[in-house]
């Protein structure tokens, strides 16, 4: 009479292999999710910065560093209301959210502006 079942060692081997596959897939999925969230946040920042640049073209400022509140961008129609920050999952619409614009001038009076999003 032949024994048709698996031995305990074979079952443990299969269990170990399945565990390794599930760990690898979990790590891969979490990395994909993290990369997606980071890309979404970068797109969010790009949209805020483009809106700020448009505002600055229409409302020039001669200072080297200044703040533009997100509420100002909403009030003037450069971004829509109910914009959600993908990192915090909160809507940005009050006076505490700013885009910090730094435009240092070089010797030839050229400017290269840097933008930073900040919540105070």
Biopython code that builds the backbone (N, CA, C, O; Angstrom):
import numpy as np
from Bio.PDB.StructureBuilder import StructureBuilder

atoms = [
    (1, "UNK", "N", (0.829, -1.174, 0.000)),
    (1, "UNK", "CA", (0.000, 0.000, 0.000)),
    (1, "UNK", "C", (0.880, 1.247, 0.000)),
    (1, "UNK", "O", (1.784, 1.397, 0.822)),
    (2, "UNK", "N", (0.582, 2.143, -0.958)),
    (2, "UNK", "CA", (1.389, 3.367, -1.059)),
    (2, "UNK", "C", (0.788, 4.471, -0.200)),
    (2, "UNK", "O", (-0.429, 4.593, -0.065)),
    (3, "UNK", "N", (1.688, 5.275, 0.381)),
    (3, "UNK", "CA", (1.281, 6.439, 1.160)),
    (3, "UNK", "C", (1.255, 7.650, 0.229)),
    (3, "UNK", "O", (2.291, 8.000, -0.336)),
    (4, "UNK", "N", (0.103, 8.300, 0.054)),
    (4, "UNK", "CA", (-0.023, 9.379, -0.925)),
    (4, "UNK", "C", (0.049, 10.776, -0.281)),
    (4, "UNK", "O", (-0.114, 11.752, -1.013)),
    (5, "UNK", "N", (0.268, 10.935, 0.956)),
    (5, "UNK", "CA", (0.302, 12.242, 1.621)),
    (5, "UNK", "C", (1.686, 12.874, 1.584)),
    (5, "UNK", "O", (2.663, 12.243, 1.179)),
    (6, "UNK", "N", (1.753, 14.143, 2.016)),
    (6, "UNK", "CA", (3.027, 14.865, 2.095)),
    (6, "UNK", "C", (3.623, 14.679, 3.485)),
    (6, "UNK", "O", (2.899, 14.517, 4.467)),
    (7, "UNK", "N", (4.920, 14.704, 3.555)),
    (7, "UNK", "CA", (5.566, 14.620, 4.859)),
    (7, "UNK", "C", (5.543, 16.002, 5.515)),
    (7, "UNK", "O", (5.314, 17.018, 4.859)),
    (8, "UNK", "N", (5.782, 16.010, 6.797)),
    (8, "UNK", "CA", (5.796, 17.265, 7.547)),
    (8, "UNK", "C", (6.867, 18.211, 7.015)),
    (8, "UNK", "O", (6.634, 19.418, 6.947)),
    (9, "UNK", "N", (8.005, 17.706, 6.645)),
    (9, "UNK", "CA", (9.096, 18.521, 6.104)),
    (9, "UNK", "C", (8.668, 19.168, 4.787)),
    (9, "UNK", "O", (8.950, 20.345, 4.559)),
    (10, "UNK", "N", (8.004, 18.431, 3.938)),
    (10, "UNK", "CA", (7.540, 18.992, 2.666)),
    (10, "UNK", "C", (6.524, 20.105, 2.900)),
    (10, "UNK", "O", (6.582, 21.142, 2.239)),
    (11, "UNK", "N", (5.598, 19.905, 3.828)),
    (11, "UNK", "CA", (4.595, 20.935, 4.140)),
    (11, "UNK", "C", (5.257, 22.188, 4.719)),
    (11, "UNK", "O", (4.874, 23.306, 4.378)),
    (12, "UNK", "N", (6.241, 22.003, 5.587)),
    (12, "UNK", "CA", (6.961, 23.149, 6.140)),
    (12, "UNK", "C", (7.738, 23.886, 5.051)),
    (12, "UNK", "O", (7.804, 25.116, 5.062)),
    (13, "UNK", "N", (8.313, 23.160, 4.135)),
    (13, "UNK", "CA", (9.031, 23.784, 3.015)),
    (13, "UNK", "C", (8.091, 24.639, 2.167)),
    (13, "UNK", "O", (8.440, 25.757, 1.788)),
    (14, "UNK", "N", (6.921, 24.124, 1.875)),
    (14, "UNK", "CA", (5.935, 24.894, 1.098)),
    (14, "UNK", "C", (5.496, 26.127, 1.877)),
    (14, "UNK", "O", (5.342, 27.207, 1.307)),
    (15, "UNK", "N", (5.296, 25.963, 3.176)),
    (15, "UNK", "CA", (4.904, 27.099, 4.019)),
    (15, "UNK", "C", (5.973, 28.191, 4.030)),
    (15, "UNK", "O", (5.644, 29.375, 3.967)),
    (16, "UNK", "N", (7.228, 27.812, 4.109)),
    (16, "UNK", "CA", (8.332, 28.774, 4.085)),
    (16, "UNK", "C", (8.373, 29.508, 2.743)),
    (16, "UNK", "O", (8.539, 30.727, 2.703)),
    (17, "UNK", "N", (8.222, 28.767, 1.653)),
    (17, "UNK", "CA", (8.241, 29.384, 0.317)),
    (17, "UNK", "C", (7.088, 30.378, 0.172)),
    (17, "UNK", "O", (7.294, 31.483, -0.330)),
    (18, "UNK", "N", (5.885, 30.007, 0.599)),
    (18, "UNK", "CA", (4.737, 30.920, 0.516)),
    (18, "UNK", "C", (4.935, 32.158, 1.403)),
    (18, "UNK", "O", (4.534, 33.261, 1.031)),
    (19, "UNK", "N", (5.543, 31.973, 2.555)),
    (19, "UNK", "CA", (5.819, 33.111, 3.445)),
    (19, "UNK", "C", (6.791, 34.090, 2.793)),
    (19, "UNK", "O", (6.587, 35.302, 2.859)),
    (20, "UNK", "N", (7.833, 33.581, 2.172)),
    (20, "UNK", "CA", (8.811, 34.441, 1.501)),
    (20, "UNK", "C", (8.159, 35.204, 0.355)),
    (20, "UNK", "O", (8.398, 36.399, 0.185)),
    (21, "UNK", "N", (7.338, 34.518, -0.427)),
    (21, "UNK", "CA", (6.645, 35.186, -1.543)),
    (21, "UNK", "C", (5.717, 36.279, -1.026)),
    (21, "UNK", "O", (5.652, 37.360, -1.612)),
    (22, "UNK", "N", (4.997, 36.013, 0.064)),
    (22, "UNK", "CA", (4.078, 37.033, 0.589)),
    (22, "UNK", "C", (4.837, 38.225, 1.160)),
    (22, "UNK", "O", (4.374, 39.357, 1.017)),
    (23, "UNK", "N", (5.968, 38.017, 1.793)),
    (23, "UNK", "CA", (6.775, 39.131, 2.324)),
    (23, "UNK", "C", (7.300, 39.989, 1.187)),
    (23, "UNK", "O", (7.240, 41.217, 1.252)),
    (24, "UNK", "N", (7.814, 39.351, 0.147)),
    (24, "UNK", "CA", (8.334, 40.100, -1.003)),
    (24, "UNK", "C", (7.229, 40.909, -1.664)),
    (24, "UNK", "O", (7.443, 42.068, -2.019)),
    (25, "UNK", "N", (6.046, 40.315, -1.835)),
    (25, "UNK", "CA", (4.951, 41.049, -2.471)),
    (25, "UNK", "C", (4.466, 42.190, -1.590)),
    (25, "UNK", "O", (4.113, 43.248, -2.111)),
    (26, "UNK", "N", (4.437, 42.014, -0.278)),
    (26, "UNK", "CA", (4.026, 43.085, 0.624)),
    (26, "UNK", "C", (4.977, 44.279, 0.532)),
    (26, "UNK", "O", (4.536, 45.426, 0.461)),
    (27, "UNK", "N", (6.273, 44.004, 0.532)),
    (27, "UNK", "CA", (7.262, 45.081, 0.432)),
    (27, "UNK", "C", (7.125, 45.803, -0.902)),
    (27, "UNK", "O", (7.201, 47.030, -0.949)),
    (28, "UNK", "N", (6.926, 45.064, -1.976)),
    (28, "UNK", "CA", (6.780, 45.680, -3.296)),
    (28, "UNK", "C", (5.536, 46.563, -3.364)),
    (28, "UNK", "O", (5.586, 47.674, -3.891)),
    (29, "UNK", "N", (4.431, 46.070, -2.835)),
    (29, "UNK", "CA", (3.181, 46.848, -2.865)),
    (29, "UNK", "C", (3.309, 48.102, -2.008)),
    (29, "UNK", "O", (2.823, 49.162, -2.400)),
    (30, "UNK", "N", (3.947, 48.003, -0.859)),
    (30, "UNK", "CA", (4.092, 49.198, -0.014)),
    (30, "UNK", "C", (5.003, 50.229, -0.679)),
    (30, "UNK", "O", (4.771, 51.430, -0.546)),
    (31, "UNK", "N", (6.033, 49.778, -1.392)),
    (31, "UNK", "CA", (6.903, 50.718, -2.118)),
    (31, "UNK", "C", (6.151, 51.390, -3.257)),
    (31, "UNK", "O", (6.323, 52.586, -3.493)),
    (32, "UNK", "N", (5.327, 50.639, -3.961)),
    (32, "UNK", "CA", (4.530, 51.217, -5.047)),
    (32, "UNK", "C", (3.582, 52.271, -4.495)),
    (32, "UNK", "O", (3.444, 53.343, -5.086)),
    (33, "UNK", "N", (2.931, 51.991, -3.383)),
    (33, "UNK", "CA", (2.003, 52.942, -2.761)),
    (33, "UNK", "C", (2.743, 54.197, -2.311)),
    (33, "UNK", "O", (2.262, 55.312, -2.514)),
    (34, "UNK", "N", (3.905, 54.017, -1.704)),
    (34, "UNK", "CA", (4.692, 55.164, -1.240)),
    (34, "UNK", "C", (5.127, 56.034, -2.418)),
    (34, "UNK", "O", (5.048, 57.260, -2.342)),
    (35, "UNK", "N", (5.588, 55.410, -3.509)),
    (35, "UNK", "CA", (6.003, 56.165, -4.698)),
    (35, "UNK", "C", (4.820, 56.908, -5.308)),
    (35, "UNK", "O", (4.974, 58.045, -5.754)),
    (36, "UNK", "N", (3.656, 56.293, -5.335)),
    (36, "UNK", "CA", (2.462, 56.931, -5.875)),
    (36, "UNK", "C", (2.105, 58.166, -5.054)),
    (36, "UNK", "O", (1.787, 59.214, -5.615)),
    (37, "UNK", "N", (2.156, 58.047, -3.724)),
    (37, "UNK", "CA", (1.834, 59.178, -2.859)),
    (37, "UNK", "C", (2.846, 60.306, -3.038)),
    (37, "UNK", "O", (2.470, 61.478, -3.038)),
    (38, "UNK", "N", (4.106, 59.970, -3.189)),
    (38, "UNK", "CA", (5.135, 60.997, -3.380)),
    (38, "UNK", "C", (4.943, 61.718, -4.716)),
    (38, "UNK", "O", (5.083, 62.939, -4.787)),
    (39, "UNK", "N", (4.624, 60.969, -5.773)),
    (39, "UNK", "CA", (4.377, 61.596, -7.074)),
    (39, "UNK", "C", (3.142, 62.484, -7.025)),
    (39, "UNK", "O", (3.123, 63.560, -7.624)),
    (40, "UNK", "N", (2.110, 62.038, -6.313)),
    (40, "UNK", "CA", (0.897, 62.845, -6.175)),
    (40, "UNK", "C", (1.204, 64.148, -5.443)),
    (40, "UNK", "O", (0.698, 65.206, -5.818)),
    (41, "UNK", "N", (2.029, 64.076, -4.400)),
    (41, "UNK", "CA", (2.406, 65.278, -3.657)),
    (41, "UNK", "C", (3.250, 66.212, -4.528)),
    (41, "UNK", "O", (3.087, 67.430, -4.454)),
    (42, "UNK", "N", (4.139, 65.667, -5.344)),
    (42, "UNK", "CA", (4.949, 66.502, -6.245)),
    (42, "UNK", "C", (4.065, 67.218, -7.264)),
    (42, "UNK", "O", (4.294, 68.391, -7.559)),
    (43, "UNK", "N", (3.057, 66.530, -7.806)),
    (43, "UNK", "CA", (2.119, 67.177, -8.740)),
    (43, "UNK", "C", (1.336, 68.277, -8.035)),
    (43, "UNK", "O", (1.091, 69.341, -8.604)),
    (44, "UNK", "N", (0.949, 68.012, -6.797)),
    (44, "UNK", "CA", (0.242, 69.012, -5.996)),
    (44, "UNK", "C", (1.099, 70.266, -5.834)),
    (44, "UNK", "O", (0.617, 71.382, -6.031)),
    (45, "UNK", "N", (2.375, 70.081, -5.473)),
    (45, "UNK", "CA", (3.277, 71.226, -5.302)),
    (45, "UNK", "C", (3.492, 71.966, -6.623)),
    (45, "UNK", "O", (3.510, 73.197, -6.648)),
    (46, "UNK", "N", (3.652, 71.225, -7.715)),
    (46, "UNK", "CA", (3.833, 71.875, -9.017)),
    (46, "UNK", "C", (2.634, 72.749, -9.365)),
    (46, "UNK", "O", (2.799, 73.856, -9.877)),
    (47, "UNK", "N", (1.433, 72.259, -9.089)),
    (47, "UNK", "CA", (0.233, 73.054, -9.369)),
    (47, "UNK", "C", (0.191, 74.321, -8.517)),
    (47, "UNK", "O", (-0.180, 75.390, -9.001)),
    (48, "UNK", "N", (0.570, 74.196, -7.258)),
    (48, "UNK", "CA", (0.601, 75.370, -6.378)),
    (48, "UNK", "C", (1.646, 76.365, -6.871)),
    (48, "UNK", "O", (1.396, 77.570, -6.877)),
    (49, "UNK", "N", (2.807, 75.877, -7.281)),
    (49, "UNK", "CA", (3.875, 76.772, -7.735)),
    (49, "UNK", "C", (3.512, 77.459, -9.047)),
    (49, "UNK", "O", (3.814, 78.638, -9.233)),
    (50, "UNK", "N", (2.867, 76.730, -9.958)),
    (50, "UNK", "CA", (2.435, 77.348, -11.220)),
    (50, "UNK", "C", (1.395, 78.437, -10.940)),
    (50, "UNK", "O", (1.428, 79.507, -11.547)),
    (51, "UNK", "N", (0.480, 78.156, -10.022)),
    (51, "UNK", "CA", (-0.511, 79.164, -9.653)),
    (51, "UNK", "C", (0.169, 80.387, -9.039)),
    (51, "UNK", "O", (-0.233, 81.521, -9.302)),
    (52, "UNK", "N", (1.198, 80.157, -8.221)),
    (52, "UNK", "CA", (1.930, 81.266, -7.614)),
    (52, "UNK", "C", (2.664, 82.077, -8.673)),
    (52, "UNK", "O", (2.667, 83.307, -8.623)),
    (53, "UNK", "N", (3.285, 81.399, -9.630)),
    (53, "UNK", "CA", (3.964, 82.117, -10.707)),
    (53, "UNK", "C", (2.983, 82.971, -11.504)),
    (53, "UNK", "O", (3.295, 84.108, -11.859)),
    (54, "UNK", "N", (1.809, 82.433, -11.785)),
    (54, "UNK", "CA", (0.784, 83.200, -12.509)),
    (54, "UNK", "C", (0.357, 84.416, -11.700)),
    (54, "UNK", "O", (0.184, 85.504, -12.248)),
    (55, "UNK", "N", (0.188, 84.228, -10.402)),
    (55, "UNK", "CA", (-0.177, 85.348, -9.535)),
    (55, "UNK", "C", (0.915, 86.418, -9.554)),
    (55, "UNK", "O", (0.619, 87.611, -9.605)),
    (56, "UNK", "N", (2.175, 85.986, -9.512)),
    (56, "UNK", "CA", (3.276, 86.952, -9.481)),
    (56, "UNK", "C", (3.429, 87.687, -10.801)),
    (56, "UNK", "O", (3.872, 88.836, -10.812)),
    (57, "UNK", "N", (3.072, 87.057, -11.915)),
    (57, "UNK", "CA", (3.112, 87.755, -13.197)),
    (57, "UNK", "C", (2.075, 88.876, -13.208)),
    (57, "UNK", "O", (2.336, 89.977, -13.691)),
    (58, "UNK", "N", (0.898, 88.574, -12.667)),
    (58, "UNK", "CA", (-0.166, 89.571, -12.634)),
    (58, "UNK", "C", (0.012, 90.595, -11.515)),
    (58, "UNK", "O", (-0.501, 91.710, -11.615)),
    (59, "UNK", "N", (0.723, 90.236, -10.462)),
    (59, "UNK", "CA", (0.937, 91.106, -9.309)),
    (59, "UNK", "C", (2.423, 91.119, -8.964)),
    (59, "UNK", "O", (2.836, 90.477, -7.999)),
    (60, "UNK", "N", (3.230, 91.840, -9.737)),
    (60, "UNK", "CA", (4.683, 91.787, -9.525)),
    (60, "UNK", "C", (5.088, 92.309, -8.147)),
    (60, "UNK", "O", (4.442, 93.182, -7.568)),
    (61, "UNK", "N", (6.175, 91.741, -7.654)),
    (61, "UNK", "CA", (6.712, 92.130, -6.360)),
    (61, "UNK", "C", (8.215, 92.302, -6.531)),
    (61, "UNK", "O", (8.863, 91.483, -7.182)),
    (62, "UNK", "N", (8.769, 93.348, -5.957)),
    (62, "UNK", "CA", (10.195, 93.628, -6.150)),
    (62, "UNK", "C", (11.068, 93.102, -5.020)),
    (62, "UNK", "O", (12.294, 93.163, -5.107)),
    (63, "UNK", "N", (10.455, 92.590, -3.966)),
    (63, "UNK", "CA", (11.243, 92.062, -2.857)),
    (63, "UNK", "C", (11.886, 90.731, -3.247)),
    (63, "UNK", "O", (11.416, 90.045, -4.155)),
    (64, "UNK", "N", (12.966, 90.376, -2.548)),
    (64, "UNK", "CA", (13.651, 89.125, -2.858)),
    (64, "UNK", "C", (12.961, 87.923, -2.219)),
    (64, "UNK", "O", (13.007, 86.824, -2.771)),
    (65, "UNK", "N", (12.329, 88.112, -1.077)),
    (65, "UNK", "CA", (11.617, 87.024, -0.403)),
    (65, "UNK", "C", (10.259, 87.539, 0.049)),
    (65, "UNK", "O", (10.160, 88.596, 0.672)),
    (66, "UNK", "N", (9.232, 86.797, -0.265)),
    (66, "UNK", "CA", (7.892, 87.183, 0.153)),
    (66, "UNK", "C", (6.999, 85.965, 0.212)),
    (66, "UNK", "O", (7.317, 84.912, -0.341)),
    (67, "UNK", "N", (5.873, 86.126, 0.893)),
    (67, "UNK", "CA", (4.933, 85.028, 1.078)),
    (67, "UNK", "C", (3.671, 85.290, 0.267)),
    (67, "UNK", "O", (3.206, 86.425, 0.168)),
    (68, "UNK", "N", (3.136, 84.245, -0.300)),
    (68, "UNK", "CA", (1.838, 84.310, -0.964)),
    (68, "UNK", "C", (0.969, 83.261, -0.285)),
    (68, "UNK", "O", (1.284, 82.071, -0.325)),
    (69, "UNK", "N", (-0.118, 83.692, 0.336)),
    (69, "UNK", "CA", (-0.954, 82.711, 1.022)),
    (69, "UNK", "C", (-1.798, 81.946, 0.011)),
    (69, "UNK", "O", (-2.150, 82.461, -1.050)),
    (70, "UNK", "N", (-2.105, 80.726, 0.362)),
    (70, "UNK", "CA", (-2.955, 79.906, -0.503)),
    (70, "UNK", "C", (-4.338, 80.528, -0.585)),
    (70, "UNK", "O", (-4.996, 80.436, -1.621)),
    (71, "UNK", "N", (-4.788, 81.159, 0.489)),
    (71, "UNK", "CA", (-6.086, 81.838, 0.464)),
    (71, "UNK", "C", (-6.099, 82.938, -0.592)),
    (71, "UNK", "O", (-7.113, 83.134, -1.262)),
    (72, "UNK", "N", (-4.998, 83.653, -0.750)),
    (72, "UNK", "CA", (-4.893, 84.675, -1.793)),
    (72, "UNK", "C", (-5.019, 84.047, -3.173)),
    (72, "UNK", "O", (-5.708, 84.583, -4.041)),
    (73, "UNK", "N", (-4.358, 82.916, -3.379)),
    (73, "UNK", "CA", (-4.443, 82.227, -4.672)),
    (73, "UNK", "C", (-5.867, 81.756, -4.953)),
    (73, "UNK", "O", (-6.318, 81.785, -6.098)),
    (74, "UNK", "N", (-6.572, 81.324, -3.916)),
    (74, "UNK", "CA", (-7.966, 80.902, -4.082)),
    (74, "UNK", "C", (-8.853, 82.114, -4.357)),
    (74, "UNK", "O", (-9.696, 82.079, -5.254)),
    (75, "UNK", "N", (-8.661, 83.202, -3.574)),
    (75, "UNK", "CA", (-9.490, 84.400, -3.735)),
    (75, "UNK", "C", (-9.364, 85.013, -5.129)),
    (75, "UNK", "O", (-10.342, 85.515, -5.682)),
    (76, "UNK", "N", (-8.159, 84.971, -5.691)),
    (76, "UNK", "CA", (-7.933, 85.553, -7.015)),
    (76, "UNK", "C", (-8.202, 84.547, -8.148)),
    (76, "UNK", "O", (-8.053, 84.888, -9.321)),
    (77, "UNK", "N", (-8.593, 83.329, -7.808)),
    (77, "UNK", "CA", (-8.977, 82.346, -8.806)),
    (77, "UNK", "C", (-7.833, 81.602, -9.465)),
    (77, "UNK", "O", (-8.026, 81.018, -10.531)),
    (78, "UNK", "N", (-6.646, 81.601, -8.870)),
    (78, "UNK", "CA", (-5.510, 80.886, -9.453)),
    (78, "UNK", "C", (-5.545, 79.396, -9.140)),
    (78, "UNK", "O", (-5.007, 78.589, -9.898)),
    (79, "UNK", "N", (-6.169, 79.030, -8.034)),
    (79, "UNK", "CA", (-6.435, 77.621, -7.741)),
    (79, "UNK", "C", (-7.868, 77.525, -7.246)),
    (79, "UNK", "O", (-8.434, 78.490, -6.731)),
    (80, "UNK", "N", (-8.446, 76.333, -7.417)),
    (80, "UNK", "CA", (-9.827, 76.149, -6.998)),
    (80, "UNK", "C", (-9.893, 75.923, -5.497)),
    (80, "UNK", "O", (-8.908, 75.566, -4.851)),
    (81, "UNK", "N", (-11.080, 76.142, -4.970)),
    (81, "UNK", "CA", (-11.271, 75.862, -3.551)),
    (81, "UNK", "C", (-11.254, 74.365, -3.326)),
    (81, "UNK", "O", (-11.332, 73.584, -4.274)),
    (82, "UNK", "N", (-11.152, 73.973, -2.082)),
    (82, "UNK", "CA", (-11.167, 72.565, -1.687)),
    (82, "UNK", "C", (-10.011, 71.778, -2.287)),
    (82, "UNK", "O", (-10.196, 70.658, -2.765)),
    (83, "UNK", "N", (-8.828, 72.359, -2.260)),
    (83, "UNK", "CA", (-7.629, 71.654, -2.693)),
    (83, "UNK", "C", (-7.132, 70.848, -1.497)),
    (83, "UNK", "O", (-6.982, 71.376, -0.395)),
    (84, "UNK", "N", (-6.879, 69.569, -1.729)),
    (84, "UNK", "CA", (-6.460, 68.694, -0.632)),
    (84, "UNK", "C", (-4.969, 68.401, -0.738)),
    (84, "UNK", "O", (-4.467, 68.006, -1.790)),
    (85, "UNK", "N", (-4.278, 68.603, 0.372)),
    (85, "UNK", "CA", (-2.867, 68.255, 0.456)),
    (85, "UNK", "C", (-2.760, 66.738, 0.550)),
    (85, "UNK", "O", (-3.252, 66.150, 1.513)),
    (86, "UNK", "N", (-2.124, 66.084, -0.436)),
    (86, "UNK", "CA", (-2.063, 64.622, -0.423)),
    (86, "UNK", "C", (-1.291, 64.031, 0.747)),
    (86, "UNK", "O", (-1.526, 62.882, 1.122)),
    (87, "UNK", "N", (-0.377, 64.796, 1.328)),
    (87, "UNK", "CA", (0.397, 64.266, 2.456)),
    (87, "UNK", "C", (-0.420, 64.260, 3.738)),
    (87, "UNK", "O", (-0.442, 63.265, 4.462)),
    (88, "UNK", "N", (-1.091, 65.371, 4.020)),
    (88, "UNK", "CA", (-1.835, 65.487, 5.272)),
    (88, "UNK", "C", (-3.287, 65.084, 5.123)),
    (88, "UNK", "O", (-3.976, 64.886, 6.124)),
    (89, "UNK", "N", (-3.772, 64.956, 3.885)),
    (89, "UNK", "CA", (-5.165, 64.629, 3.579)),
    (89, "UNK", "C", (-6.131, 65.694, 4.084)),
    (89, "UNK", "O", (-7.317, 65.426, 4.275)),
    (90, "UNK", "N", (-5.617, 66.900, 4.299)),
    (90, "UNK", "CA", (-6.452, 68.006, 4.756)),
    (90, "UNK", "C", (-6.587, 69.031, 3.647)),
    (90, "UNK", "O", (-5.696, 69.194, 2.813)),
    (91, "UNK", "N", (-7.723, 69.720, 3.656)),
    (91, "UNK", "CA", (-7.947, 70.778, 2.672)),
    (91, "UNK", "C", (-7.132, 72.005, 3.061)),
    (91, "UNK", "O", (-7.053, 72.367, 4.235)),
    (92, "UNK", "N", (-6.525, 72.643, 2.053)),
    (92, "UNK", "CA", (-5.774, 73.862, 2.327)),
    (92, "UNK", "C", (-6.621, 75.041, 1.870)),
    (92, "UNK", "O", (-6.920, 75.188, 0.685)),
    (93, "UNK", "N", (-6.995, 75.861, 2.812)),
    (93, "UNK", "CA", (-7.847, 76.984, 2.450)),
    (93, "UNK", "C", (-7.771, 78.144, 3.432)),
    (93, "UNK", "O", (-8.515, 79.115, 3.295)),
    (94, "UNK", "N", (-6.905, 78.064, 4.399)),
    (94, "UNK", "CA", (-6.881, 79.143, 5.365)),
    (94, "UNK", "C", (-5.593, 79.947, 5.256)),
    (94, "UNK", "O", (-4.755, 79.691, 4.392)),
    (95, "UNK", "N", (-5.454, 80.902, 6.129)),
    (95, "UNK", "CA", (-4.305, 81.817, 6.104)),
    (95, "UNK", "C", (-3.014, 81.167, 6.588)),
    (95, "UNK", "O", (-1.961, 81.803, 6.547)),
    (96, "UNK", "N", (-3.066, 79.931, 7.041)),
    (96, "UNK", "CA", (-1.877, 79.278, 7.582)),
    (96, "UNK", "C", (-1.026, 78.592, 6.524)),
    (96, "UNK", "O", (0.093, 78.170, 6.817)),
    (97, "UNK", "N", (-1.531, 78.472, 5.301)),
    (97, "UNK", "CA", (-0.800, 77.817, 4.234)),
    (97, "UNK", "C", (-0.207, 78.862, 3.299)),
    (97, "UNK", "O", (-0.927, 79.699, 2.756)),
    (98, "UNK", "N", (1.109, 78.811, 3.115)),
    (98, "UNK", "CA", (1.820, 79.814, 2.330)),
    (98, "UNK", "C", (2.732, 79.172, 1.305)),
    (98, "UNK", "O", (3.201, 78.047, 1.474)),
    (99, "UNK", "N", (2.969, 79.907, 0.251)),
    (99, "UNK", "CA", (4.044, 79.581, -0.667)),
    (99, "UNK", "C", (5.110, 80.641, -0.434)),
    (99, "UNK", "O", (4.864, 81.830, -0.638)),
    (100, "UNK", "N", (6.283, 80.216, -0.011)),
    (100, "UNK", "CA", (7.392, 81.128, 0.242)),
    (100, "UNK", "C", (8.161, 81.262, -1.071)),
    (100, "UNK", "O", (8.636, 80.270, -1.624)),
    (101, "UNK", "N", (8.277, 82.474, -1.554)),
    (101, "UNK", "CA", (8.960, 82.732, -2.823)),
    (101, "UNK", "C", (10.256, 83.461, -2.520)),
    (101, "UNK", "O", (10.255, 84.515, -1.884)),
    (102, "UNK", "N", (11.368, 82.888, -2.983)),
    (102, "UNK", "CA", (12.680, 83.522, -2.805)),
    (102, "UNK", "C", (13.271, 83.748, -4.191)),
    (102, "UNK", "O", (13.522, 82.803, -4.939)),
    (103, "UNK", "N", (13.487, 85.013, -4.515)),
    (103, "UNK", "CA", (14.028, 85.383, -5.826)),
    (103, "UNK", "C", (15.288, 86.211, -5.645)),
    (103, "UNK", "O", (15.251, 87.429, -5.818)),
    (104, "UNK", "N", (16.405, 85.578, -5.301)),
    (104, "UNK", "CA", (17.639, 86.356, -5.169)),
    (104, "UNK", "C", (18.119, 86.845, -6.534)),
    (104, "UNK", "O", (18.066, 86.121, -7.528)),
    (105, "UNK", "N", (18.581, 88.075, -6.552)),
    (105, "UNK", "CA", (19.084, 88.658, -7.799)),
    (105, "UNK", "C", (20.597, 88.514, -7.848)),
    (105, "UNK", "O", (21.294, 88.721, -6.855)),
    (106, "UNK", "N", (21.080, 88.156, -9.020)),
    (106, "UNK", "CA", (22.523, 88.031, -9.166)),
    (106, "UNK", "C", (23.107, 89.368, -9.646)),
    (106, "UNK", "O", (22.397, 90.372, -9.699)),
    (107, "UNK", "N", (24.378, 89.377, -9.987)),
    (107, "UNK", "CA", (25.065, 90.612, -10.361)),
    (107, "UNK", "C", (24.471, 91.258, -11.611)),
    (107, "UNK", "O", (24.523, 92.478, -11.766)),
    (108, "UNK", "N", (23.907, 90.445, -12.498)),
    (108, "UNK", "CA", (23.323, 90.998, -13.727)),
    (108, "UNK", "C", (21.835, 91.264, -13.589)),
    (108, "UNK", "O", (21.147, 91.493, -14.583)),
    (109, "UNK", "N", (21.331, 91.235, -12.347)),
    (109, "UNK", "CA", (19.940, 91.531, -12.038)),
    (109, "UNK", "C", (18.980, 90.465, -12.577)),
    (109, "UNK", "O", (17.802, 90.748, -12.795)),
    (110, "UNK", "N", (19.472, 89.253, -12.790)),
    (110, "UNK", "CA", (18.606, 88.141, -13.174)),
    (110, "UNK", "C", (18.070, 87.489, -11.912)),
    (110, "UNK", "O", (18.745, 87.466, -10.883)),
    (111, "UNK", "N", (16.869, 86.965, -11.991)),
    (111, "UNK", "CA", (16.297, 86.297, -10.823)),
    (111, "UNK", "C", (16.024, 84.837, -11.148)),
    (111, "UNK", "O", (15.628, 84.491, -12.261)),
    (112, "UNK", "N", (16.240, 84.012, -10.173)),
    (112, "UNK", "CA", (15.914, 82.605, -10.264)),
    (112, "UNK", "C", (15.148, 82.264, -8.994)),
    (112, "UNK", "O", (15.740, 82.120, -7.924)),
    (113, "UNK", "N", (13.840, 82.136, -9.112)),
    (113, "UNK", "CA", (12.994, 82.000, -7.933)),
    (113, "UNK", "C", (12.918, 80.562, -7.441)),
    (113, "UNK", "O", (12.894, 79.620, -8.233)),
    (114, "UNK", "N", (12.881, 80.410, -6.133)),
    (114, "UNK", "CA", (12.672, 79.125, -5.476)),
    (114, "UNK", "C", (11.354, 79.213, -4.709)),
    (114, "UNK", "O", (11.040, 80.240, -4.107)),
    (115, "UNK", "N", (10.592, 78.128, -4.739)),
    (115, "UNK", "CA", (9.292, 78.096, -4.078)),
    (115, "UNK", "C", (9.288, 77.010, -3.027)),
    (115, "UNK", "O", (9.780, 75.907, -3.265)),
    (116, "UNK", "N", (8.733, 77.316, -1.862)),
    (116, "UNK", "CA", (8.573, 76.349, -0.792)),
    (116, "UNK", "C", (7.158, 76.452, -0.258)),
    (116, "UNK", "O", (6.667, 77.551, 0.000)),
    (117, "UNK", "N", (6.499, 75.313, -0.090)),
    (117, "UNK", "CA", (5.159, 75.287, 0.492)),
    (117, "UNK", "C", (5.303, 75.089, 1.983)),
    (117, "UNK", "O", (6.072, 74.236, 2.427)),
    (118, "UNK", "N", (4.571, 75.868, 2.762)),
    (118, "UNK", "CA", (4.737, 75.826, 4.210)),
    (118, "UNK", "C", (3.398, 76.056, 4.892)),
    (118, "UNK", "O", (2.587, 76.868, 4.447)),
    (119, "UNK", "N", (3.183, 75.329, 5.976)),
    (119, "UNK", "CA", (2.016, 75.562, 6.816)),
    (119, "UNK", "C", (2.517, 76.116, 8.138)),
    (119, "UNK", "O", (3.431, 75.563, 8.751)),
    (120, "UNK", "N", (1.925, 77.190, 8.563)),
    (120, "UNK", "CA", (2.370, 77.830, 9.815)),
    (120, "UNK", "C", (1.411, 77.576, 10.944)),
    (120, "UNK", "O", (1.635, 78.042, 12.061)),
]
sb = StructureBuilder()
sb.init_structure("model")
sb.init_model(0)
sb.init_chain("A")
sb.init_seg("    ")
for serial, (resi, resn, name, xyz) in enumerate(atoms, 1):
    if name == "N":
        sb.init_residue(resn, " ", resi, " ")
    sb.init_atom(name, np.array(xyz, "f"), 0.0, 1.0, " ", f" {name:<3s}", serial, name[0])
structure = sb.get_structure()
